[in-house]
Amino acid sequence: MDEDRGADALEVLDEFLEANPESLIPHLRPMLELCLQVAGDECRGDAVRVRALATVTFLAQKRPRALLRGNLLALVLRGLLVPLCAEIRPENPDPEEIWDEDEGGQGPCPRHAAAQALDALAQGLPPEKLLKEVLPLLEGPGRGGSAGGRKGALLALAALARGCGATLRQR
């Protein structure tokens, strides 16, 4: 209900993960489901959504191999595509679309936070395993009629390029 407290709680969770990651590994699925649910809920504010995605990014950086177990990678990728490929609404422009940062520039947006999480996954996971899961998920949004979906698919490919560039070029 209180998004500021929720964002603070997620930050504490990150600190706990950093201090004692093994204690949360058995609870990884419900923790990821919560973070991805918050991140994908457009009724919530951007701050708490970005914070939830930062927790996913932190896990992708610190424990990428843990995501390979229990079909967690597919869960994470599907969850990241929700904010990544969200519709672009005129009343809530993408910060990238705002020309003057001093006159209305905003903080990080969920779309870019999701791309950062995908970039962290590309850095920590074997390209073959990640690409096998993510490329089929990007086909629909990438070829669809939605500008947000196409933009999200392109951002996803850009995020993947750094960690999986050599494998992508071979494909």
Secondary structure as a PSIPRED ss2 file (coil, helix, strand):
# PSIPRED VFORMAT (PSIPRED V4.0)

   1 M C   1.000  0.000  0.000
   2 D C   1.000  0.000  0.000
   3 E H   0.000  1.000  0.000
   4 D H   0.000  1.000  0.000
   5 R H   0.000  1.000  0.000
   6 G H   0.000  1.000  0.000
   7 A H   0.000  1.000  0.000
   8 D H   0.000  1.000  0.000
   9 A H   0.000  1.000  0.000
  10 L H   0.000  1.000  0.000
  11 E H   0.000  1.000  0.000
  12 V H   0.000  1.000  0.000
  13 L H   0.000  1.000  0.000
  14 D H   0.000  1.000  0.000
  15 E H   0.000  1.000  0.000
  16 F H   0.000  1.000  0.000
  17 L H   0.000  1.000  0.000
  18 E H   0.000  1.000  0.000
  19 A H   0.000  1.000  0.000
  20 N C   1.000  0.000  0.000
  21 P H   0.000  1.000  0.000
  22 E H   0.000  1.000  0.000
  23 S H   0.000  1.000  0.000
  24 L H   0.000  1.000  0.000
  25 I H   0.000  1.000  0.000
  26 P H   0.000  1.000  0.000
  27 H H   0.000  1.000  0.000
  28 L H   0.000  1.000  0.000
  29 R H   0.000  1.000  0.000
  30 P H   0.000  1.000  0.000
  31 M H   0.000  1.000  0.000
  32 L H   0.000  1.000  0.000
  33 E H   0.000  1.000  0.000
  34 L H   0.000  1.000  0.000
  35 C H   0.000  1.000  0.000
  36 L H   0.000  1.000  0.000
  37 Q H   0.000  1.000  0.000
  38 V H   0.000  1.000  0.000
  39 A H   0.000  1.000  0.000
  40 G H   0.000  1.000  0.000
  41 D C   1.000  0.000  0.000
  42 E C   1.000  0.000  0.000
  43 C C   1.000  0.000  0.000
  44 R C   1.000  0.000  0.000
  45 G C   1.000  0.000  0.000
  46 D H   0.000  1.000  0.000
  47 A H   0.000  1.000  0.000
  48 V H   0.000  1.000  0.000
  49 R H   0.000  1.000  0.000
  50 V H   0.000  1.000  0.000
  51 R H   0.000  1.000  0.000
  52 A H   0.000  1.000  0.000
  53 L H   0.000  1.000  0.000
  54 A H   0.000  1.000  0.000
  55 T H   0.000  1.000  0.000
  56 V H   0.000  1.000  0.000
  57 T H   0.000  1.000  0.000
  58 F H   0.000  1.000  0.000
  59 L H   0.000  1.000  0.000
  60 A H   0.000  1.000  0.000
  61 Q H   0.000  1.000  0.000
  62 K H   0.000  1.000  0.000
  63 R C   1.000  0.000  0.000
  64 P H   0.000  1.000  0.000
  65 R H   0.000  1.000  0.000
  66 A H   0.000  1.000  0.000
  67 L H   0.000  1.000  0.000
  68 L H   0.000  1.000  0.000
  69 R H   0.000  1.000  0.000
  70 G H   0.000  1.000  0.000
  71 N H   0.000  1.000  0.000
  72 L H   0.000  1.000  0.000
  73 L H   0.000  1.000  0.000
  74 A H   0.000  1.000  0.000
  75 L H   0.000  1.000  0.000
  76 V H   0.000  1.000  0.000
  77 L H   0.000  1.000  0.000
  78 R H   0.000  1.000  0.000
  79 G H   0.000  1.000  0.000
  80 L H   0.000  1.000  0.000
  81 L H   0.000  1.000  0.000
  82 V H   0.000  1.000  0.000
  83 P H   0.000  1.000  0.000
  84 L H   0.000  1.000  0.000
  85 C C   1.000  0.000  0.000
  86 A C   1.000  0.000  0.000
  87 E C   1.000  0.000  0.000
  88 I C   1.000  0.000  0.000
  89 R E   0.000  0.000  1.000
  90 P C   1.000  0.000  0.000
  91 E C   1.000  0.000  0.000
  92 N E   0.000  0.000  1.000
  93 P C   1.000  0.000  0.000
  94 D C   1.000  0.000  0.000
  95 P H   0.000  1.000  0.000
  96 E H   0.000  1.000  0.000
  97 E H   0.000  1.000  0.000
  98 I C   1.000  0.000  0.000
  99 W C   1.000  0.000  0.000
 100 D C   1.000  0.000  0.000
 101 E C   1.000  0.000  0.000
 102 D C   1.000  0.000  0.000
 103 E C   1.000  0.000  0.000
 104 G C   1.000  0.000  0.000
 105 G C   1.000  0.000  0.000
 106 Q C   1.000  0.000  0.000
 107 G C   1.000  0.000  0.000
 108 P C   1.000  0.000  0.000
 109 C C   1.000  0.000  0.000
 110 P H   0.000  1.000  0.000
 111 R H   0.000  1.000  0.000
 112 H H   0.000  1.000  0.000
 113 A H   0.000  1.000  0.000
 114 A H   0.000  1.000  0.000
 115 A H   0.000  1.000  0.000
 116 Q H   0.000  1.000  0.000
 117 A H   0.000  1.000  0.000
 118 L H   0.000  1.000  0.000
 119 D H   0.000  1.000  0.000
 120 A H   0.000  1.000  0.000
 121 L H   0.000  1.000  0.000
 122 A H   0.000  1.000  0.000
 123 Q H   0.000  1.000  0.000
 124 G H   0.000  1.000  0.000
 125 L C   1.000  0.000  0.000
 126 P C   1.000  0.000  0.000
 127 P H   0.000  1.000  0.000
 128 E H   0.000  1.000  0.000
 129 K H   0.000  1.000  0.000
 130 L H   0.000  1.000  0.000
 131 L H   0.000  1.000  0.000
 132 K H   0.000  1.000  0.000
 133 E H   0.000  1.000  0.000
 134 V H   0.000  1.000  0.000
 135 L H   0.000  1.000  0.000
 136 P H   0.000  1.000  0.000
 137 L H   0.000  1.000  0.000
 138 L H   0.000  1.000  0.000
 139 E H   0.000  1.000  0.000
 140 G H   0.000  1.000  0.000
 141 P H   0.000  1.000  0.000
 142 G H   0.000  1.000  0.000
 143 R H   0.000  1.000  0.000
 144 G C   1.000  0.000  0.000
 145 G C   1.000  0.000  0.000
 146 S C   1.000  0.000  0.000
 147 A H   0.000  1.000  0.000
 148 G H   0.000  1.000  0.000
 149 G H   0.000  1.000  0.000
 150 R H   0.000  1.000  0.000
 151 K H   0.000  1.000  0.000
 152 G H   0.000  1.000  0.000
 153 A H   0.000  1.000  0.000
 154 L H   0.000  1.000  0.000
 155 L H   0.000  1.000  0.000
 156 A H   0.000  1.000  0.000
 157 L H   0.000  1.000  0.000
 158 A H   0.000  1.000  0.000
 159 A H   0.000  1.000  0.000
 160 L H   0.000  1.000  0.000
 161 A H   0.000  1.000  0.000
 162 R H   0.000  1.000  0.000
 163 G H   0.000  1.000  0.000
 164 C H   0.000  1.000  0.000
 165 G H   0.000  1.000  0.000
 166 A H   0.000  1.000  0.000
 167 T H   0.000  1.000  0.000
 168 L H   0.000  1.000  0.000
 169 R H   0.000  1.000  0.000
 170 Q H   0.000  1.000  0.000
 171 R C   1.000  0.000  0.000
